[in-house]
Amino acid sequence: MTTRAVDEESADVVVVGAGMSGLMAATTLTSEADVVVLESTDRTGGRVETVRQGDYWINVGTQFTEGTGTLIDALDRHGIEMGSLAGKSIALYLNGGVVDTSNPVELMFRTRMTSTDRLGMALVGARILAVMPFLESESRIAQRVRAKLDTRLGSYLLKGVRSELAHAVVRSWSAQWMGCEVEETAATQFVTSVGLALADPEKIPNFSLPVGGNQTLTDVLTEDLGDRVRLNSVVHSVRQDDDGVVVDYHDGADRPVRLRAKRAIVTAPADIAQQIIPDLPQQHRNAFSDITYGRYVIVGFFTEEVGPQRWDKYFAVSTPQLSFQAMFNHAAAMRTGDDRKPGGALACFAGGAAADALFGLSDEEIVSRFSTDLLAVFPELEGKLGRGIVRKHRRVVPFWAPGRRNSLPALRDPLGTIYFAGDYQLDLPSLADAAASGERAAKAVLTSLRRQAPTASSRR
């Protein structure tokens, strides 16, 4: 802290970070505790961000809502309408043609591929399908399969594959779904992410898009919390102190503040958590160091087409040979029946090394590259693309190198009066897991506070 006078504050619980996990933690606490939420930026939501225009929206942060439990319950509780992606599929753009990946025959035999390419794609697909049944089962065989995958890099899928096209496709999948390269991540997480993405959405519970975008929920949660949320509040340290915590931060007016609370829930990304908690034990420091984040460059386009279009049935198009590796169609959730409103909303994603190469370019150059390639896929969009909306994310989806996830359990339990929450805590880093993690940490805090509260007999 500076030499300026330090304002003193107090609360029952301080939540560091106003992303999905922080907002969910705070709203879970409010009925029983005095809560303060400190957010370092000028907005809530973290990697949840939506841009809206008329009837359409574009998620320029995290893309989809999936899973069951906390997140879906919150959407239901707040009456947020959901647009289902059931019946929609993923397409693949290769060598000038668009094919539906849900149709293996069309994918393998109607795509412009050589026999070497077809063999390579078949081998990769077979390796993914071979392990999919073991990813959720708790049988001993399934546990052994997962343990073996945890020791391998995602690039094992390409072992013995001679097709350059197959290599490009697999690398594109890794980049678009995880924001990293196949040489960076353990095979378990890669296969799970890609396998679910390629499956029929009807098999994935609640695979959908909230109407109005993912930010619809974080906006509602933020409104519910009101002035408990403090934006532009940069936390410098979170320290245990007797039976509570001391949090030093600068508020939105750049004034130093010392906040004393009974408990803290830290939902900041792994590298930030390490910086602001000075007394981390080595096992916690190691666990945070083992977490790496994917990175993305996203360009969103509102479109002005009229009538049915070729891309209406796809919620995503994988584009491994272009400047971006995937196009997500947010309007797919609204395409039901024959009543198609004019216009649309598309988001083009580059992840991993492709994103790294774009970070140094101007927004105008990125938009130019992406729009040129998008028109190569769907020439019908000529003259119908709106202004490109650019977001550069250097830290998005957490992932682990082989063997590194074994350190994670250290972060699932509290460090005295400091609790942790975030999408790195549970099985598959996602919006659903972030929400569940925040709620779980909040419930643990409430249980701890109840135990600490003096009983009537002890007060006498």
C-alpha positions as CSV (number, residue, x, y, z in Angstrom):
1,M,0.0,0.0,0.0
2,T,1.1,3.6,-0.5
3,T,1.9,6.2,2.2
4,R,-1.5,7.8,1.7
5,A,-4.1,7.4,4.4
6,V,-5.7,3.9,4.2
7,D,-9.5,3.6,4.4
8,E,-10.6,0.8,6.7
9,E,-13.6,-1.4,5.9
10,S,-15.1,-4.6,7.1
11,A,-17.4,-7.3,5.8
12,D,-18.3,-10.9,6.5
13,V,-16.9,-12.2,3.2
14,V,-14.9,-10.6,0.4
15,V,-15.0,-12.2,-3.1
16,V,-12.1,-11.4,-5.3
17,G,-13.1,-11.4,-9.0
18,A,-16.6,-10.8,-10.6
19,G,-16.5,-13.5,-13.3
20,M,-19.1,-16.2,-13.4
21,S,-17.6,-18.1,-10.3
22,G,-17.3,-14.9,-8.3
23,L,-20.8,-13.7,-9.1
24,M,-22.3,-17.0,-8.3
25,A,-20.4,-17.2,-5.0
26,A,-21.5,-13.7,-4.0
27,T,-25.2,-14.3,-4.9
28,T,-25.1,-17.6,-2.9
29,L,-23.8,-15.7,0.1
30,T,-26.0,-12.7,0.2
31,S,-28.9,-14.2,2.1
32,E,-26.7,-14.9,5.1
33,A,-23.6,-12.7,5.0
34,D,-22.5,-9.2,4.3
35,V,-20.5,-9.5,1.0
36,V,-18.2,-7.3,-0.9
37,V,-17.1,-8.2,-4.5
38,L,-13.8,-6.7,-5.8
39,E,-13.3,-6.6,-9.5
40,S,-10.2,-5.1,-11.1
41,T,-11.7,-4.2,-14.4
42,D,-14.6,-1.8,-15.4
43,R,-17.1,-4.6,-16.0
44,T,-18.3,-7.9,-14.5
45,G,-18.5,-11.2,-16.2
46,G,-14.8,-12.0,-16.7
47,R,-14.6,-14.0,-19.9
48,V,-18.3,-13.8,-20.4
49,E,-19.0,-10.9,-22.7
50,T,-21.8,-10.3,-25.2
51,V,-22.4,-7.6,-27.8
52,R,-26.0,-7.1,-28.9
53,Q,-27.6,-5.5,-31.9
54,G,-31.4,-5.7,-32.6
55,D,-32.7,-9.3,-32.5
56,Y,-29.1,-10.8,-32.4
57,W,-26.2,-11.1,-30.1
58,I,-22.6,-12.2,-30.4
59,N,-20.7,-13.8,-27.5
60,V,-17.2,-12.3,-27.8
61,G,-16.0,-14.3,-24.8
62,T,-17.0,-17.8,-23.8
63,Q,-19.4,-19.3,-26.3
64,F,-21.8,-21.9,-25.1
65,T,-23.8,-22.9,-22.1
66,E,-23.8,-26.6,-21.3
67,G,-24.1,-29.1,-18.5
68,T,-26.5,-29.4,-15.6
69,G,-26.7,-28.0,-12.1
70,T,-25.8,-24.6,-10.8
71,L,-25.6,-22.7,-14.1
72,I,-28.8,-24.1,-15.6
73,D,-30.6,-23.7,-12.3
74,A,-29.6,-20.0,-12.2
75,L,-30.8,-19.5,-15.7
76,D,-34.2,-21.1,-14.9
77,R,-34.5,-19.3,-11.6
78,H,-34.1,-15.9,-13.3
79,G,-36.4,-16.9,-16.1
80,I,-33.8,-16.4,-18.9
81,E,-35.1,-17.9,-22.2
82,M,-32.8,-20.5,-23.7
83,G,-32.2,-21.1,-27.4
84,S,-31.5,-24.7,-28.0
85,L,-28.8,-26.0,-30.4
86,A,-30.4,-29.5,-30.6
87,G,-30.6,-30.6,-34.2
88,K,-27.8,-28.2,-35.2
89,S,-24.4,-29.6,-36.2
90,I,-20.8,-28.7,-37.0
91,A,-19.5,-28.3,-40.5
92,L,-15.9,-28.6,-41.8
93,Y,-14.5,-26.3,-44.5
94,L,-11.8,-28.1,-46.4
95,N,-10.2,-27.4,-49.8
96,G,-13.0,-25.1,-50.9
97,G,-16.0,-27.2,-49.7
98,V,-18.3,-27.3,-46.7
99,V,-19.3,-30.7,-45.3
100,D,-21.4,-31.7,-42.3
101,T,-19.3,-33.6,-39.8
102,S,-22.4,-35.4,-38.4
103,N,-22.6,-37.3,-41.6
104,P,-19.4,-39.6,-41.7
105,V,-20.1,-40.8,-45.2
106,E,-20.3,-37.2,-46.6
107,L,-17.3,-36.2,-44.5
108,M,-15.1,-39.0,-45.7
109,F,-16.2,-39.5,-49.3
110,R,-17.6,-36.2,-50.5
111,T,-14.8,-34.0,-49.2
112,R,-11.9,-33.2,-51.5
113,M,-9.3,-35.3,-49.8
114,T,-6.6,-37.7,-51.0
115,S,-6.7,-41.3,-49.8
116,T,-3.8,-40.4,-47.4
117,D,-6.0,-37.7,-46.0
118,R,-9.0,-40.0,-45.6
119,L,-6.9,-42.6,-43.9
120,G,-5.4,-40.0,-41.5
121,M,-8.8,-38.6,-40.7
122,A,-10.2,-42.0,-40.1
123,L,-7.4,-42.9,-37.7
124,V,-7.8,-39.8,-35.7
125,G,-11.6,-40.3,-35.5
126,A,-11.1,-43.9,-34.4
127,R,-8.8,-42.9,-31.6
128,I,-11.2,-40.3,-30.3
129,L,-14.2,-42.6,-30.5
130,A,-12.2,-45.5,-28.8
131,V,-11.8,-43.5,-25.6
132,M,-15.0,-41.6,-25.4
133,P,-16.9,-44.3,-23.5
134,F,-14.3,-44.2,-20.8
135,L,-14.3,-40.4,-20.1
136,E,-17.2,-40.4,-17.7
137,S,-17.4,-43.9,-16.4
138,E,-16.0,-44.7,-12.9
139,S,-15.2,-48.3,-13.7
140,R,-11.6,-49.5,-13.1
141,I,-11.0,-49.9,-16.8
142,A,-12.2,-46.3,-17.4
143,Q,-10.0,-45.0,-14.6
144,R,-7.0,-46.8,-16.2
145,V,-7.8,-45.4,-19.6
146,R,-8.0,-41.9,-18.2
147,A,-4.8,-42.3,-16.2
148,K,-3.0,-43.3,-19.4
149,L,-4.4,-40.4,-21.3
150,D,-3.3,-38.1,-18.6
151,T,0.3,-39.1,-19.2
152,R,0.1,-38.3,-23.0
153,L,0.1,-35.1,-25.0
154,G,-2.9,-34.4,-27.2
155,S,-0.6,-34.9,-30.1
156,Y,-0.7,-38.7,-29.6
157,L,-3.8,-38.6,-31.9
158,L,-1.5,-37.7,-34.8
159,K,1.1,-40.5,-34.1
160,G,1.7,-42.3,-37.4
161,V,-0.6,-40.0,-39.3
162,R,1.1,-38.9,-42.6
163,S,-1.7,-36.5,-43.8
164,E,-0.9,-32.8,-43.5
165,L,-4.6,-32.1,-43.7
166,A,-5.4,-34.4,-40.7
167,H,-2.7,-32.6,-38.7
168,A,-4.2,-29.2,-39.6
169,V,-7.7,-30.4,-38.6
170,V,-6.6,-31.7,-35.2
171,R,-4.6,-28.6,-34.5
172,S,-7.6,-26.5,-35.5
173,W,-9.8,-28.5,-33.0
174,S,-7.4,-27.9,-30.2
175,A,-7.1,-24.2,-30.9
176,Q,-10.8,-23.5,-31.4
177,W,-12.1,-25.5,-28.3
178,M,-9.2,-25.0,-25.9
179,G,-7.1,-22.1,-27.3
180,C,-3.9,-24.1,-27.2
181,E,-1.7,-26.5,-29.3
182,V,-1.9,-30.3,-29.1
183,E,1.7,-30.3,-27.8
184,E,0.7,-28.2,-24.8
185,T,-2.2,-30.1,-23.3
186,A,-2.8,-33.6,-21.9
187,A,-4.7,-35.9,-24.1
188,T,-7.6,-36.4,-21.6
189,Q,-8.8,-32.8,-21.6
190,F,-8.2,-32.5,-25.4
191,V,-10.2,-35.6,-26.3
192,T,-13.0,-34.7,-23.9
193,S,-13.4,-31.2,-25.3
194,V,-13.2,-32.3,-28.9
195,G,-15.3,-35.4,-28.4
196,L,-18.2,-33.5,-26.8
197,A,-18.0,-30.8,-29.5
198,L,-18.2,-33.3,-32.3
199,A,-21.1,-35.3,-30.7
200,D,-24.7,-34.7,-31.5
201,P,-25.8,-31.7,-29.3
202,E,-28.9,-33.6,-28.4
203,K,-26.7,-35.9,-26.4
204,I,-25.2,-33.1,-24.4
205,P,-27.6,-31.9,-21.6
206,N,-28.7,-28.3,-22.0
207,F,-26.2,-27.5,-24.8
208,S,-27.7,-24.1,-25.7
209,L,-27.4,-20.4,-25.8
210,P,-29.3,-18.0,-23.5
211,V,-31.4,-15.6,-25.6
212,G,-29.5,-12.3,-25.5
213,G,-26.2,-14.1,-25.0
214,N,-24.2,-15.5,-22.0
215,Q,-23.9,-12.0,-20.5
216,T,-27.6,-12.0,-19.9
217,L,-27.1,-14.1,-16.7
218,T,-24.0,-12.2,-15.5
219,D,-26.0,-8.9,-16.0
220,V,-28.8,-10.2,-13.8
221,L,-26.5,-11.5,-11.1
222,T,-24.6,-8.1,-11.1
223,E,-27.9,-6.2,-10.8
224,D,-29.0,-8.4,-7.9
225,L,-25.7,-7.7,-6.1
226,G,-26.0,-4.0,-6.6
227,D,-23.4,-1.8,-4.8
228,R,-21.8,-4.9,-3.3
229,V,-19.8,-5.1,-6.5
230,R,-17.0,-2.6,-6.7
231,L,-15.5,-2.2,-10.1
232,N,-11.9,-0.9,-10.9
233,S,-10.9,-2.2,-7.5
234,V,-7.4,-3.8,-7.8
235,V,-6.5,-6.2,-5.1
236,H,-2.8,-6.2,-4.0
237,S,-2.9,-8.8,-1.3
238,V,-5.1,-11.3,0.5
239,R,-3.7,-12.4,3.9
240,Q,-5.0,-14.5,6.7
241,D,-5.2,-12.6,10.0
242,D,-6.2,-14.4,13.2
243,D,-9.7,-15.9,12.5
244,G,-10.2,-13.8,9.3
245,V,-8.6,-12.1,6.3
246,V,-7.1,-8.8,5.5
247,V,-7.5,-7.6,1.9
248,D,-5.5,-4.6,0.6
249,Y,-6.7,-2.9,-2.6
250,H,-7.1,0.3,-4.5
251,D,-10.6,1.4,-5.2
252,G,-12.1,3.0,-8.3
253,A,-10.8,6.4,-7.2
254,D,-7.3,4.9,-6.7
255,R,-7.5,5.2,-3.0
256,P,-5.9,2.6,-0.8
257,V,-8.3,0.5,1.2
258,R,-7.8,-2.2,3.8
259,L,-10.8,-4.5,4.1
260,R,-11.1,-6.9,7.1
261,A,-13.4,-9.9,6.6
262,K,-14.1,-13.2,8.2
263,R,-13.5,-15.2,5.0
264,A,-12.3,-14.6,1.4
265,I,-13.1,-16.4,-1.8
266,V,-10.5,-15.8,-4.5
267,T,-11.8,-16.4,-8.0
268,A,-9.0,-14.7,-9.8
269,P,-7.0,-16.6,-12.6
270,A,-4.2,-18.8,-11.4
271,D,-1.3,-16.4,-12.0
272,I,-3.1,-13.5,-10.4
273,A,-4.0,-15.6,-7.3
274,Q,-0.3,-16.4,-6.9
275,Q,0.6,-12.7,-7.0
276,I,-2.0,-11.5,-4.4
277,I,-1.7,-14.3,-1.8
278,P,1.8,-13.8,-0.4
279,D,1.7,-16.7,2.0
280,L,0.8,-19.5,-0.4
281,P,2.2,-22.9,0.7
282,Q,4.4,-24.5,-1.9
283,Q,1.8,-27.2,-2.9
284,H,-0.7,-24.4,-3.6
285,R,1.9,-22.4,-5.6
286,N,2.8,-25.5,-7.6
287,A,-0.9,-26.3,-8.3
288,F,-1.5,-22.7,-9.6
289,S,1.8,-22.9,-11.6
290,D,0.5,-26.1,-13.3
291,I,-2.5,-24.3,-14.8
292,T,-1.9,-22.8,-18.2
293,Y,-4.5,-20.7,-20.1
294,G,-5.6,-20.9,-23.7
295,R,-5.7,-17.7,-25.8
296,Y,-8.1,-16.4,-28.5
297,V,-8.6,-13.7,-31.0
298,I,-12.3,-13.2,-31.8
299,V,-13.9,-11.1,-34.5
300,G,-17.7,-10.9,-34.4
301,F,-19.9,-9.8,-37.4
302,F,-23.5,-8.9,-37.4
303,T,-24.9,-9.7,-40.9
304,E,-27.6,-8.4,-43.1
305,E,-28.7,-11.4,-45.2
306,V,-32.4,-12.1,-46.0
307,G,-34.0,-15.5,-46.2
308,P,-32.6,-19.0,-45.4
309,Q,-28.9,-19.5,-45.7
310,R,-26.5,-22.5,-46.0
311,W,-25.0,-21.9,-42.5
312,D,-28.4,-21.8,-40.7
313,K,-28.2,-25.5,-39.7
314,Y,-24.6,-25.2,-38.3
315,F,-23.8,-23.8,-34.9
316,A,-20.1,-24.0,-35.8
317,V,-17.9,-24.4,-38.9
318,S,-14.3,-25.6,-38.4
319,T,-11.9,-23.9,-40.8
320,P,-8.4,-25.4,-40.3
321,Q,-6.9,-23.9,-43.5
322,L,-7.8,-20.3,-42.8
323,S,-6.7,-17.3,-40.7
324,F,-9.3,-18.3,-38.1
325,Q,-10.0,-21.9,-37.1
326,A,-13.7,-21.8,-36.4
327,M,-16.8,-19.8,-37.1
328,F,-19.6,-19.9,-34.5
329,N,-23.1,-19.1,-35.6
330,H,-24.9,-17.6,-32.6
331,A,-28.1,-17.1,-34.5
332,A,-28.4,-20.9,-34.9
333,A,-30.2,-21.0,-31.6
334,M,-33.0,-18.8,-33.1
335,R,-33.4,-20.8,-36.3
336,T,-36.5,-22.8,-35.6
337,G,-39.2,-23.6,-38.1
338,D,-39.6,-21.5,-41.3
339,D,-39.8,-18.1,-39.6
340,R,-36.3,-16.8,-40.2
341,K,-35.7,-13.2,-39.3
342,P,-33.4,-11.2,-41.6
343,G,-29.8,-10.8,-40.4
344,G,-27.5,-12.9,-38.3
345,A,-24.6,-13.0,-35.9
346,L,-21.3,-14.8,-36.6
347,A,-18.0,-15.0,-34.6
348,C,-14.7,-16.1,-36.0
349,F,-12.1,-17.6,-33.7
350,A,-8.4,-18.1,-33.8
351,G,-6.7,-19.9,-30.9
352,G,-3.4,-21.1,-29.7
353,A,-0.4,-20.3,-31.9
354,A,-2.7,-18.6,-34.5
355,A,-3.9,-16.2,-31.8
356,D,-0.3,-15.6,-30.7
357,A,0.6,-14.5,-34.3
358,L,-2.3,-12.1,-34.4
359,F,-1.9,-10.3,-31.0
360,G,0.6,-7.8,-32.5
361,L,-1.6,-6.8,-35.4
362,S,-4.0,-3.9,-35.5
363,D,-7.7,-4.6,-35.2
364,E,-8.2,-3.4,-38.8
365,E,-5.7,-5.9,-40.2
366,I,-7.3,-8.8,-38.2
367,V,-10.8,-7.9,-39.4
368,S,-9.5,-7.7,-43.0
369,R,-8.0,-11.2,-42.8
370,F,-11.0,-12.7,-41.1
371,S,-13.6,-11.1,-43.4
372,T,-11.6,-12.2,-46.5
373,D,-11.5,-15.8,-45.4
374,L,-15.2,-15.8,-44.2
375,L,-16.2,-14.7,-47.6
376,A,-14.2,-17.6,-49.1
377,V,-16.3,-20.0,-47.0
378,F,-19.7,-18.3,-47.7
379,P,-19.5,-15.9,-50.7
380,E,-23.2,-15.1,-50.1
381,L,-22.0,-12.8,-47.3
382,E,-20.4,-10.3,-49.8
383,G,-21.6,-6.8,-48.9
384,K,-23.6,-8.1,-45.9
385,L,-20.9,-8.1,-43.2
386,G,-21.2,-5.4,-40.5
387,R,-18.3,-3.8,-38.7
388,G,-15.9,-6.3,-37.2
389,I,-15.9,-6.5,-33.4
390,V,-12.5,-7.5,-32.2
391,R,-11.5,-9.1,-28.8
392,K,-8.0,-10.3,-27.9
393,H,-8.0,-12.7,-25.0
394,R,-4.6,-13.8,-23.7
395,R,-6.1,-15.9,-20.9
396,V,-9.2,-17.9,-21.4
397,V,-9.7,-21.7,-21.0
398,P,-7.4,-23.4,-18.4
399,F,-5.6,-26.5,-19.5
400,W,-2.9,-28.8,-18.1
401,A,0.2,-30.5,-19.5
402,P,0.5,-34.3,-18.9
403,G,0.6,-35.2,-15.2
404,R,0.2,-31.6,-14.1
405,R,-3.5,-32.0,-13.1
406,N,-2.4,-34.2,-10.2
407,S,-1.6,-31.1,-8.2
408,L,-5.2,-29.7,-8.6
409,P,-6.7,-31.3,-5.3
410,A,-4.7,-28.8,-3.2
411,L,-6.9,-26.0,-4.6
412,R,-10.2,-27.7,-3.8
413,D,-9.9,-27.2,-0.1
414,P,-9.6,-23.9,1.7
415,L,-6.3,-22.4,2.9
416,G,-7.5,-21.5,6.4
417,T,-9.9,-18.6,5.9
418,I,-9.1,-18.3,2.2
419,Y,-11.3,-20.3,-0.2
420,F,-10.7,-20.8,-4.0
421,A,-13.2,-21.0,-6.9
422,G,-12.8,-21.0,-10.7
423,D,-13.3,-23.0,-13.8
424,Y,-10.0,-24.8,-13.1
425,Q,-11.5,-26.6,-10.1
426,L,-13.8,-29.2,-11.6
427,D,-13.8,-31.8,-14.4
428,L,-14.0,-29.8,-17.7
429,P,-13.2,-26.1,-17.7
430,S,-16.5,-24.5,-18.7
431,L,-19.0,-21.8,-17.8
432,A,-21.0,-24.5,-16.0
433,D,-18.0,-25.6,-13.9
434,A,-17.1,-22.0,-13.0
435,A,-20.7,-21.4,-11.7
436,A,-20.7,-24.7,-9.8
437,S,-17.3,-23.9,-8.3
438,G,-18.4,-20.5,-7.0
439,E,-21.5,-21.9,-5.4
440,R,-19.6,-24.7,-3.8
441,A,-17.0,-22.3,-2.3
442,A,-19.8,-20.1,-1.0
443,K,-21.6,-22.9,0.7
444,A,-18.4,-24.0,2.3
445,V,-17.9,-20.5,3.6
446,L,-21.4,-20.3,5.1
447,T,-20.9,-23.7,6.8
448,S,-17.6,-22.4,8.3
449,L,-19.2,-19.1,9.5
450,R,-22.1,-21.0,11.2
451,R,-19.6,-23.2,13.1
452,Q,-17.7,-20.1,14.1
453,A,-20.8,-18.2,15.3
454,P,-21.1,-18.3,19.1
455,T,-24.1,-20.3,20.5
456,A,-26.5,-18.9,23.1
457,S,-24.9,-21.1,25.8
458,S,-21.4,-20.0,25.0
459,R,-22.5,-16.3,25.2
460,R,-23.8,-16.9,28.7
